């Protein structure tokens, strides 16, 4: 079931249905007229072509009416576009980062999550970017979609009018894991959101969780944890083992140690494991403490 959003779902649905009705009327009208002309002016009825006199009123109608329809479509499309780009001043600001193949949401208090939780009837502005390739943030239930572009900031906003859980997709093909780049928007009451947000803010700062970081940073989109081969080499049992890599085009064997993992996260094109594409983006969003936590976690994957 579709949800409801203040913008642009109501207007977009009305405009879409209006365009659909106009197209159906034109389709039926043109088809009926065409069939009538085929029968009325067939060669059997009129073996000799005749000069048909002009009809000024008819010519005015078929010139003015399409012009009015096109201008009307443009006007309502423009109004809908303006609504999408005019963010309310009191909107909740949330940063969204797309990467192969996950979405990360960051709140003003620094909280990061892979599921977006927002209050009902509250404007929410999403500041979008990408850590690697072109993605597109798409929420069908709210009729909103905007590209997440590497090295560029884009945005879109919505205001959910119903509580519930709604699907988030990537609508721009971004690689082999594109179809699995899914998330959720959880719309809750303002009280529930305030309690949750205050609770998350009040939580004491704790050491980064390496296992959680491997998931939230999108590592598992390319690297399995069970030894299976996907886009990149599996992370299971790699620490302390030798691997064959290409370094500046030169083949060599290297031991997977702390320095290698740290370098692979920050400079993934430096030492590329043989047989795998050099498509991993630099994980510059990770702090030194978070990288250390990931390294400690990989040591346990025996």
Buried (B, 14 or more C-beta within 10 A) or exposed (E): EEBBBBBBBBBBEEBEEEBEEEEEEEEEEEEEEEEEEEEEEEEEEEEEEEEEEEEEEEEEEEEEEEEEBEEBBEEBBEEBEEBBEEBBEEBBBBBBBBBBBBBBBBBEEEBBBBEBBBBBEBBBBBBBBBBBBBBBBBBBBBBBBBBBBBEEEBBBBBBBBBBBEBEBBBBBEBBBBBEEBEBBBBBBEEEBBEEBBEEBEEEEEEEBBBBBBBBBBBBBBBBBBEEEEBBBBBBBEBBEEEBEBBEEEEEEEBEBEBEBBBBBBBEBBBBBBEEBEEBBBBBEBBEEEBBBBBBBBBBEBE
